[in-house]
Amino acid sequence: MSGLSVRTVQRLESGHRVSYASLRALATAFKTDVDLLEREFYAVNQSTNEFVEIPRWVRLLRDRAWFGGPRWRRRDFLVIEALCLVFAVIPFAASFLLPEHARASVVRMFAFVPVVCCYLVAVSIRIMDKYKLWPGSENAPPEKPRTWRTVSADYTFMFGVGILGTAVIL
């Protein structure tokens, strides 16, 4: 209908530039504006952040609702990360005050557990940032209302897991 050769159409479909006369002939065949057609063809080659493919393991963790409550916000993760750092720094600093080397080593090993937890929380924050999974963003599941019971249950669970993990290691 446009009178263009197959090779010209192939070049256009693959994202290569074609002459304005070829675009005008194609626009006439499609009964559209030449400038609009040109923008649509050449926009195909530009990258976009509209679609983000989320790995399956991240989707499984994202869809897990703890205690039936709302999703954790970025602030909750930052609070947990800060608390893990505090729980790591205090025992580590206190280990230098101990006179016995064996006890100091045990206390330093105790301080290592919150450092690992802090690292895992930091990785979680980066993953949530990368895939835009925070509550209110476009990839996040629908939110449930936050109550003091669900928030306190979430924090209690996390600290309980931390204490249990520390007890197991020691």
Stockholm file with secondary structure:
# STOCKHOLM 1.0

chainA/1-170         MSGLSVRTVQRLESGHRVSYASLRALATAFKTDVDLLEREFYAVNQSTNEFVEIPRWVRLLRDRAWFGGPRWRRRDFLVIEALCLVFAVIPFAASFLLPEHARASVVRMFAFVPVVCCYLVAVSIRIMDKYKLWPGSENAPPEKPRTWRTVSADYTFMFGVGILGTAVIL
#=GR chainA/1-170 SS CCCCCHHHHHHHHTTCCCCHHHHHHHHHHHTSCHHHHHHHHHHTTSCCSSCCCCCHHHHHHHTCCGGGCCCCCHHHHHHHHHHHHHHHHHHHHHHTTCSCHHHHHHHHHHHHHHHHHHHHHHHHHHHHHHTTCSTTSTTSCCCCCCCHHHHHHHHHHHHHHHHHHHHHHC
#=GC SS_cons         CCCCCHHHHHHHHTTCCCCHHHHHHHHHHHTSCHHHHHHHHHHTTSCCSSCCCCCHHHHHHHTCCGGGCCCCCHHHHHHHHHHHHHHHHHHHHHHTTCSCHHHHHHHHHHHHHHHHHHHHHHHHHHHHHHTTCSTTSTTSCCCCCCCHHHHHHHHHHHHHHHHHHHHHHC
//
